[in-house]
Every structure is written in structure tokens, then in C-alpha cells.
Amino acid sequence: MAPLLLDIPPQPRTAEEKKVFENLWSIRPCFVYSDEYDDCTSIKGRFHQYFIHGESIDCTQWKRDFDNCVRFEKNTQDTKSALQLVESERQRRTERLRAHYRNDVWKKRDHVPEDWSKPLPESMQKEYEQSYLAAKAQELRGEKAASSGSEKSFCTIM
């Protein structure tokens, strides 16, 4: 369970508390760290790691994160545990986004294209009119009653 915000003083007293306040959003509920550790150490998880990485990976960081989370949850004044948890989450996020930032294949846009909201081509509009998505959109807008047995079926049997 995430730390109760009522237990945390309204204003940070130290620089460490200020850093914890600013990054409190990144701390997950404690059961998530426990679940991640259990999944990492399970037979299924180990098989997946071997298949993807060719070896078992180290799961101790999930255990450390769980322990830090429990310590911080029990004592919201324990900024050391919270800061270790925040740093672990930052490293995890950096690793997850590494490929995105290193991508040199696609040029990132500086602004939205000017014609981003132009109408679809006529052929695509005709296809859309007969789609399930269009029928549901009309239904939600109240333009058409819910489907009765006489309307076109969108069910496909292969």
C-alpha cells in the first residue's frame, strides 16, 4: 500500500524531504514490488529470462525496492528509503526509454502538421460509414437506436 499522504507533513523541512515530495508520484504501491519480485523469481519468469536474455537476471533490486517501500510506508519520515526507491524508479524509467532516445531512424517533429485534421479521403469515409466503430459512435451520440436483428451484422465467422 502506498504511504498515506496524511502522514506526511504538509511542508518539507529538509532538502531530502523536498526531493521525496517532488518524486512521490513515482513510488508504486508496495504490493507491486512484491509481485514483480515473485514474478522475476518464478519458474515461468526464469524461463522467460533465459529465452530473452540467455541467462537468469538478478531480481534483488525488486526485493530491495519492496523492503524500502515497506520501511517508507511504516515511517513516512524515512527519507533514505524513499530516496532509494525514487532513484531505482528513475533508473528503471531511463533504461526503458533508452531505445526511444537513441532512435536516429525517425526525425522527431517540432510541431503538429498543419493539415492534421483534414477530412479522410472519400474511399476511407465510405468504409468508415459501414464499420462497427461508426455504428457505435452513432449509438453513443443517440443518432441511432441500439441494433435490432434486422441491421447488418458485424460478426465474422472464419
For each residue, the residues with C-beta under 8 A, 3 or more apart:
1: 29 30 31 73
2: 27 28 29 30 73
3: 7 8 24 27 72 73 76
4: 7 8 76
5: 8 24
6:
7: 3 4 76
8: 3 4 5 21 24 76
9: 12 13 17
10:
11:
12: 9 15 17 18 20 21
13: 9 17
14: 17 18 79
15: 12 18 19
16: 19 20 79 80 83
17: 9 12 13 14 20 21 79
18: 12 14 15 21 22
19: 15 16 22 23 79 83 86
20: 12 16 17 23 24 79 82 83 86
21: 8 12 17 18 24
22: 18 19
23: 19 20 26 27 86 89 90
24: 3 5 8 20 21 27 82
25:
26: 23 86 89 90 93
27: 2 3 23 24 69 72 82 85 86 89
28: 2 32 33 69 89
29: 1 2 32 69
30: 1 2 33 34 66 69 70 73
31: 1 34 35
32: 28 29 35 36
33: 28 30 36 37 62 65 66 69
34: 30 31 37 38 66
35: 31 32 38 39
36: 32 33 39 40 62 65
37: 33 34 40 41 59 62 63 66
38: 34 35 41 42
39: 35 36 42 44 45
40: 36 37 45 49 57 59 62
41: 37 38 45 46 59
42: 38 39 45 46
43: 46 47
44: 39 47 48
45: 39 40 41 42 48 49
46: 41 42 43 49 50 56
47: 43 44 50 51
48: 44 45 51 52
49: 40 45 46 52 53 55 56 57
50: 46 47 53 54 55 56
51: 47 48
52: 48 49
53: 49 50 56 57
54: 50
55: 49 50
56: 46 49 50 53
57: 40 49 53
58: 61
59: 37 40 41 62 63
60: 63 64
61: 58 64 65 88
62: 33 36 37 40 59 65 66
63: 37 59 60 66 67
64: 60 61 67 68 84 88
65: 33 36 61 62 68 69 85 88
66: 30 33 34 37 62 63 69 70
67: 63 64 70 71 81
68: 64 65 71 72 81 82 84 85 88
69: 27 28 29 30 33 65 66 72 73 81 85
70: 30 66 67 73 74
71: 67 68 74 75 78 81
72: 3 27 68 69 75 76 78 81 82 85
73: 1 2 3 30 69 70 76
74: 70 71 78
75: 71 72 78
76: 3 4 7 8 72 73
77:
78: 71 72 74 75 81 82
79: 14 16 17 19 20 82 83
80: 16 83 84
81: 67 68 69 71 72 78 84 85
82: 20 24 27 68 72 78 79 85 86
83: 16 19 20 79 80 86 87
84: 64 68 80 81 87 88
85: 27 65 68 69 72 81 82 88 89
86: 19 20 23 26 27 82 83 89 90
87: 83 84 90 91
88: 61 64 65 68 84 85 91 92
89: 23 26 27 28 85 86 92 93
90: 23 26 86 87 93 94
91: 87 88 94 95
92: 88 89 95 96
93: 26 89 90 96 97
94: 90 91 97 98
95: 91 92 98
96: 92 93
97: 93 94 100 101
98: 94 95 101 102
99: 102 103
100: 97 103
101: 97 98
102: 98 99
103: 99 100 106
104:
105:
106: 103
107:
108:
109: 112 113
110:
111:
112: 109 116
113: 109 116
114:
115: 118
116: 112 113
117:
118: 115
119: 125
120: 124 125 128
121: 124 125
122: 125 126
123: 126 127
124: 120 121 127 128
125: 119 120 121 122 128 129
126: 122 123 129 130
127: 123 124 130 131
128: 120 124 125 131 133 134
129: 125 126 134
130: 126 127 134 152
131: 127 128 134 135 154
132: 135 136 154
133: 128 136 137
134: 128 129 130 131 137 138
135: 131 132 138 139 144 147 154
136: 132 133 139 140
137: 133 134 140 141
138: 134 135 141 143 144
139: 135 136 142 143 144 145 146 147
140: 136 137
141: 137 138
142: 139
143: 138 139
144: 135 138 139
145: 139 148
146: 139
147: 135 139 151
148: 145 151
149:
150:
151: 147 148
152: 130
153:
154: 131 132 135
155:
156:
157:
158:
